Amino acid sequence: MSGFEKTLAEIIGHPEALAKIPTEQIPALLLEISSLQSALAASLLNGAETTGTQGNGDKLLEVKEAAAKLAVTEDWLYRKGNRLPFVVHLGRNIRFSEAGIEKYIRQRTGR
């Protein structure tokens, strides 16, 4: 360990220190960042699944629930997922905004 090692918290507090990080320390910092990102994504996903709602009171639906609400197959939702306005990406998982689905249906039916 050199006398110059910085923790992630120290770097975040002083981003100008990035230029002075020894090359051999970078892989460890990248691993720490990746772990933090994974933990945050898992927390977000678990929080959405636990509460079933987003901060605005909108419920996030799983593919089975969304497919039933739209009267389409789960496969159709997965195939069209990137083009639908009510898809919420949570890491590698997707959920569907219930309010967004309702708005989508209203726009399609003219109500």
mmCIF file of the C-alpha atoms, coordinates in Angstrom:
data_MODEL
# 
_entry.id   MODEL 
# 
loop_
_atom_site.group_PDB 
_atom_site.id 
_atom_site.type_symbol 
_atom_site.label_atom_id 
_atom_site.label_alt_id 
_atom_site.label_comp_id 
_atom_site.label_asym_id 
_atom_site.label_entity_id 
_atom_site.label_seq_id 
_atom_site.pdbx_PDB_ins_code 
_atom_site.Cartn_x 
_atom_site.Cartn_y 
_atom_site.Cartn_z 
_atom_site.occupancy 
_atom_site.B_iso_or_equiv 
_atom_site.pdbx_formal_charge 
_atom_site.auth_seq_id 
_atom_site.auth_comp_id 
_atom_site.auth_asym_id 
_atom_site.auth_atom_id 
_atom_site.pdbx_PDB_model_num 
ATOM 1   C CA . MET A 1 1   ? 0.000   0.000   0.000   1.00 0.00 ? 1   MET A CA 1 
ATOM 2   C CA . SER A 1 2   ? 1.481   3.320   -1.047  1.00 0.00 ? 2   SER A CA 1 
ATOM 3   C CA . GLY A 1 3   ? 1.028   6.447   1.003   1.00 0.00 ? 3   GLY A CA 1 
ATOM 4   C CA . PHE A 1 4   ? -1.080  7.871   -1.818  1.00 0.00 ? 4   PHE A CA 1 
ATOM 5   C CA . GLU A 1 5   ? -4.046  5.481   -1.796  1.00 0.00 ? 5   GLU A CA 1 
ATOM 6   C CA . LYS A 1 6   ? -7.426  7.185   -1.802  1.00 0.00 ? 6   LYS A CA 1 
ATOM 7   C CA . THR A 1 7   ? -10.796 5.794   -0.885  1.00 0.00 ? 7   THR A CA 1 
ATOM 8   C CA . LEU A 1 8   ? -13.770 6.207   -3.164  1.00 0.00 ? 8   LEU A CA 1 
ATOM 9   C CA . ALA A 1 9   ? -15.330 8.647   -0.679  1.00 0.00 ? 9   ALA A CA 1 
ATOM 10  C CA . GLU A 1 10  ? -12.198 10.807  -0.759  1.00 0.00 ? 10  GLU A CA 1 
ATOM 11  C CA . ILE A 1 11  ? -12.193 10.857  -4.548  1.00 0.00 ? 11  ILE A CA 1 
ATOM 12  C CA . ILE A 1 12  ? -15.866 11.780  -4.724  1.00 0.00 ? 12  ILE A CA 1 
ATOM 13  C CA . GLY A 1 13  ? -15.211 14.633  -2.322  1.00 0.00 ? 13  GLY A CA 1 
ATOM 14  C CA . HIS A 1 14  ? -12.201 15.807  -4.347  1.00 0.00 ? 14  HIS A CA 1 
ATOM 15  C CA . PRO A 1 15  ? -12.586 14.815  -8.014  1.00 0.00 ? 15  PRO A CA 1 
ATOM 16  C CA . GLU A 1 16  ? -9.425  16.724  -8.925  1.00 0.00 ? 16  GLU A CA 1 
ATOM 17  C CA . ALA A 1 17  ? -7.570  13.861  -7.188  1.00 0.00 ? 17  ALA A CA 1 
ATOM 18  C CA . LEU A 1 18  ? -8.435  11.544  -10.108 1.00 0.00 ? 18  LEU A CA 1 
ATOM 19  C CA . ALA A 1 19  ? -5.400  12.694  -12.045 1.00 0.00 ? 19  ALA A CA 1 
ATOM 20  C CA . LYS A 1 20  ? -3.099  11.660  -9.201  1.00 0.00 ? 20  LYS A CA 1 
ATOM 21  C CA . ILE A 1 21  ? -4.416  8.106   -8.690  1.00 0.00 ? 21  ILE A CA 1 
ATOM 22  C CA . PRO A 1 22  ? -1.700  5.515   -9.299  1.00 0.00 ? 22  PRO A CA 1 
ATOM 23  C CA . THR A 1 23  ? -2.535  3.207   -12.205 1.00 0.00 ? 23  THR A CA 1 
ATOM 24  C CA . GLU A 1 24  ? -2.282  0.111   -10.004 1.00 0.00 ? 24  GLU A CA 1 
ATOM 25  C CA . GLN A 1 25  ? -5.046  1.456   -7.732  1.00 0.00 ? 25  GLN A CA 1 
ATOM 26  C CA . ILE A 1 26  ? -7.568  1.989   -10.550 1.00 0.00 ? 26  ILE A CA 1 
ATOM 27  C CA . PRO A 1 27  ? -8.797  -1.651  -10.837 1.00 0.00 ? 27  PRO A CA 1 
ATOM 28  C CA . ALA A 1 28  ? -9.655  -1.762  -7.119  1.00 0.00 ? 28  ALA A CA 1 
ATOM 29  C CA . LEU A 1 29  ? -11.527 1.529   -7.371  1.00 0.00 ? 29  LEU A CA 1 
ATOM 30  C CA . LEU A 1 30  ? -13.423 0.339   -10.452 1.00 0.00 ? 30  LEU A CA 1 
ATOM 31  C CA . LEU A 1 31  ? -14.428 -2.809  -8.580  1.00 0.00 ? 31  LEU A CA 1 
ATOM 32  C CA . GLU A 1 32  ? -15.611 -0.700  -5.656  1.00 0.00 ? 32  GLU A CA 1 
ATOM 33  C CA . ILE A 1 33  ? -17.644 1.519   -8.002  1.00 0.00 ? 33  ILE A CA 1 
ATOM 34  C CA . SER A 1 34  ? -19.150 -1.519  -9.704  1.00 0.00 ? 34  SER A CA 1 
ATOM 35  C CA . SER A 1 35  ? -20.103 -3.048  -6.360  1.00 0.00 ? 35  SER A CA 1 
ATOM 36  C CA . LEU A 1 36  ? -21.693 0.203   -5.268  1.00 0.00 ? 36  LEU A CA 1 
ATOM 37  C CA . GLN A 1 37  ? -23.631 0.463   -8.531  1.00 0.00 ? 37  GLN A CA 1 
ATOM 38  C CA . SER A 1 38  ? -24.914 -3.108  -8.165  1.00 0.00 ? 38  SER A CA 1 
ATOM 39  C CA . ALA A 1 39  ? -25.930 -2.523  -4.560  1.00 0.00 ? 39  ALA A CA 1 
ATOM 40  C CA . LEU A 1 40  ? -27.782 0.671   -5.484  1.00 0.00 ? 40  LEU A CA 1 
ATOM 41  C CA . ALA A 1 41  ? -29.579 -1.038  -8.383  1.00 0.00 ? 41  ALA A CA 1 
ATOM 42  C CA . ALA A 1 42  ? -30.579 -3.943  -6.132  1.00 0.00 ? 42  ALA A CA 1 
ATOM 43  C CA . SER A 1 43  ? -31.825 -1.514  -3.510  1.00 0.00 ? 43  SER A CA 1 
ATOM 44  C CA . LEU A 1 44  ? -33.867 0.323   -6.121  1.00 0.00 ? 44  LEU A CA 1 
ATOM 45  C CA . LEU A 1 45  ? -35.300 -2.910  -7.457  1.00 0.00 ? 45  LEU A CA 1 
ATOM 46  C CA . ASN A 1 46  ? -36.073 -4.298  -4.008  1.00 0.00 ? 46  ASN A CA 1 
ATOM 47  C CA . GLY A 1 47  ? -37.649 -1.025  -2.927  1.00 0.00 ? 47  GLY A CA 1 
ATOM 48  C CA . ALA A 1 48  ? -39.888 -0.951  -6.000  1.00 0.00 ? 48  ALA A CA 1 
ATOM 49  C CA . GLU A 1 49  ? -40.893 -4.580  -5.515  1.00 0.00 ? 49  GLU A CA 1 
ATOM 50  C CA . THR A 1 50  ? -41.484 -4.150  -1.794  1.00 0.00 ? 50  THR A CA 1 
ATOM 51  C CA . THR A 1 51  ? -43.590 -1.035  -2.011  1.00 0.00 ? 51  THR A CA 1 
ATOM 52  C CA . GLY A 1 52  ? -44.958 -1.721  -5.460  1.00 0.00 ? 52  GLY A CA 1 
ATOM 53  C CA . THR A 1 53  ? -44.936 2.008   -6.151  1.00 0.00 ? 53  THR A CA 1 
ATOM 54  C CA . GLN A 1 54  ? -42.696 4.717   -7.438  1.00 0.00 ? 54  GLN A CA 1 
ATOM 55  C CA . GLY A 1 55  ? -42.235 7.938   -5.495  1.00 0.00 ? 55  GLY A CA 1 
ATOM 56  C CA . ASN A 1 56  ? -45.195 9.513   -7.303  1.00 0.00 ? 56  ASN A CA 1 
ATOM 57  C CA . GLY A 1 57  ? -47.623 6.769   -6.213  1.00 0.00 ? 57  GLY A CA 1 
ATOM 58  C CA . ASP A 1 58  ? -47.473 5.026   -9.587  1.00 0.00 ? 58  ASP A CA 1 
ATOM 59  C CA . LYS A 1 59  ? -47.447 1.256   -9.202  1.00 0.00 ? 59  LYS A CA 1 
ATOM 60  C CA . LEU A 1 60  ? -44.782 -0.712  -11.049 1.00 0.00 ? 60  LEU A CA 1 
ATOM 61  C CA . LEU A 1 61  ? -46.194 -3.849  -12.608 1.00 0.00 ? 61  LEU A CA 1 
ATOM 62  C CA . GLU A 1 62  ? -44.390 -7.034  -13.497 1.00 0.00 ? 62  GLU A CA 1 
ATOM 63  C CA . VAL A 1 63  ? -44.690 -8.356  -17.030 1.00 0.00 ? 63  VAL A CA 1 
ATOM 64  C CA . LYS A 1 64  ? -47.551 -10.749 -16.212 1.00 0.00 ? 64  LYS A CA 1 
ATOM 65  C CA . GLU A 1 65  ? -49.653 -7.972  -14.655 1.00 0.00 ? 65  GLU A CA 1 
ATOM 66  C CA . ALA A 1 66  ? -48.895 -5.514  -17.454 1.00 0.00 ? 66  ALA A CA 1 
ATOM 67  C CA . ALA A 1 67  ? -49.698 -8.088  -20.146 1.00 0.00 ? 67  ALA A CA 1 
ATOM 68  C CA . ALA A 1 68  ? -53.063 -8.800  -18.519 1.00 0.00 ? 68  ALA A CA 1 
ATOM 69  C CA . LYS A 1 69  ? -53.869 -5.089  -18.245 1.00 0.00 ? 69  LYS A CA 1 
ATOM 70  C CA . LEU A 1 70  ? -53.032 -4.537  -21.927 1.00 0.00 ? 70  LEU A CA 1 
ATOM 71  C CA . ALA A 1 71  ? -54.560 -7.828  -23.131 1.00 0.00 ? 71  ALA A CA 1 
ATOM 72  C CA . VAL A 1 72  ? -51.328 -8.814  -24.869 1.00 0.00 ? 72  VAL A CA 1 
ATOM 73  C CA . THR A 1 73  ? -48.858 -11.633 -24.363 1.00 0.00 ? 73  THR A CA 1 
ATOM 74  C CA . GLU A 1 74  ? -45.806 -11.353 -22.147 1.00 0.00 ? 74  GLU A CA 1 
ATOM 75  C CA . ASP A 1 75  ? -43.688 -12.096 -25.228 1.00 0.00 ? 75  ASP A CA 1 
ATOM 76  C CA . TRP A 1 76  ? -45.227 -9.116  -27.039 1.00 0.00 ? 76  TRP A CA 1 
ATOM 77  C CA . LEU A 1 77  ? -44.295 -6.842  -24.135 1.00 0.00 ? 77  LEU A CA 1 
ATOM 78  C CA . TYR A 1 78  ? -40.700 -8.064  -24.126 1.00 0.00 ? 78  TYR A CA 1 
ATOM 79  C CA . ARG A 1 79  ? -40.408 -7.621  -27.922 1.00 0.00 ? 79  ARG A CA 1 
ATOM 80  C CA . LYS A 1 80  ? -41.910 -4.113  -27.903 1.00 0.00 ? 80  LYS A CA 1 
ATOM 81  C CA . GLY A 1 81  ? -40.451 -3.071  -24.539 1.00 0.00 ? 81  GLY A CA 1 
ATOM 82  C CA . ASN A 1 82  ? -37.871 -0.611  -25.845 1.00 0.00 ? 82  ASN A CA 1 
ATOM 83  C CA . ARG A 1 83  ? -40.484 1.283   -27.847 1.00 0.00 ? 83  ARG A CA 1 
ATOM 84  C CA . LEU A 1 84  ? -43.226 1.545   -25.225 1.00 0.00 ? 84  LEU A CA 1 
ATOM 85  C CA . PRO A 1 85  ? -43.435 4.773   -23.200 1.00 0.00 ? 85  PRO A CA 1 
ATOM 86  C CA . PHE A 1 86  ? -44.449 3.092   -19.945 1.00 0.00 ? 86  PHE A CA 1 
ATOM 87  C CA . VAL A 1 87  ? -41.450 0.761   -19.557 1.00 0.00 ? 87  VAL A CA 1 
ATOM 88  C CA . VAL A 1 88  ? -39.235 1.326   -16.511 1.00 0.00 ? 88  VAL A CA 1 
ATOM 89  C CA . HIS A 1 89  ? -35.729 -0.183  -16.670 1.00 0.00 ? 89  HIS A CA 1 
ATOM 90  C CA . LEU A 1 90  ? -34.286 -1.302  -13.332 1.00 0.00 ? 90  LEU A CA 1 
ATOM 91  C CA . GLY A 1 91  ? -30.872 -2.669  -14.098 1.00 0.00 ? 91  GLY A CA 1 
ATOM 92  C CA . ARG A 1 92  ? -31.434 -5.783  -16.201 1.00 0.00 ? 92  ARG A CA 1 
ATOM 93  C CA . ASN A 1 93  ? -35.074 -5.993  -15.156 1.00 0.00 ? 93  ASN A CA 1 
ATOM 94  C CA . ILE A 1 94  ? -38.050 -4.178  -16.578 1.00 0.00 ? 94  ILE A CA 1 
ATOM 95  C CA . ARG A 1 95  ? -41.258 -3.096  -14.931 1.00 0.00 ? 95  ARG A CA 1 
ATOM 96  C CA . PHE A 1 96  ? -44.241 -1.281  -16.341 1.00 0.00 ? 96  PHE A CA 1 
ATOM 97  C CA . SER A 1 97  ? -45.785 1.930   -15.051 1.00 0.00 ? 97  SER A CA 1 
ATOM 98  C CA . GLU A 1 98  ? -49.444 1.336   -14.278 1.00 0.00 ? 98  GLU A CA 1 
ATOM 99  C CA . ALA A 1 99  ? -50.242 5.033   -14.770 1.00 0.00 ? 99  ALA A CA 1 
ATOM 100 C CA . GLY A 1 100 ? -48.285 4.973   -18.034 1.00 0.00 ? 100 GLY A CA 1 
ATOM 101 C CA . ILE A 1 101 ? -50.256 1.953   -19.265 1.00 0.00 ? 101 ILE A CA 1 
ATOM 102 C CA . GLU A 1 102 ? -53.541 3.657   -18.400 1.00 0.00 ? 102 GLU A CA 1 
ATOM 103 C CA . LYS A 1 103 ? -52.462 6.793   -20.289 1.00 0.00 ? 103 LYS A CA 1 
ATOM 104 C CA . TYR A 1 104 ? -51.352 4.654   -23.258 1.00 0.00 ? 104 TYR A CA 1 
ATOM 105 C CA . ILE A 1 105 ? -54.745 2.915   -23.334 1.00 0.00 ? 105 ILE A CA 1 
ATOM 106 C CA . ARG A 1 106 ? -56.615 6.253   -23.129 1.00 0.00 ? 106 ARG A CA 1 
ATOM 107 C CA . GLN A 1 107 ? -54.595 7.654   -26.031 1.00 0.00 ? 107 GLN A CA 1 
ATOM 108 C CA . ARG A 1 108 ? -55.311 4.580   -28.144 1.00 0.00 ? 108 ARG A CA 1 
ATOM 109 C CA . THR A 1 109 ? -59.045 4.561   -27.411 1.00 0.00 ? 109 THR A CA 1 
ATOM 110 C CA . GLY A 1 110 ? -59.571 8.305   -27.735 1.00 0.00 ? 110 GLY A CA 1 
ATOM 111 C CA . ARG A 1 111 ? -60.841 8.756   -24.157 1.00 0.00 ? 111 ARG A CA 1 
# 
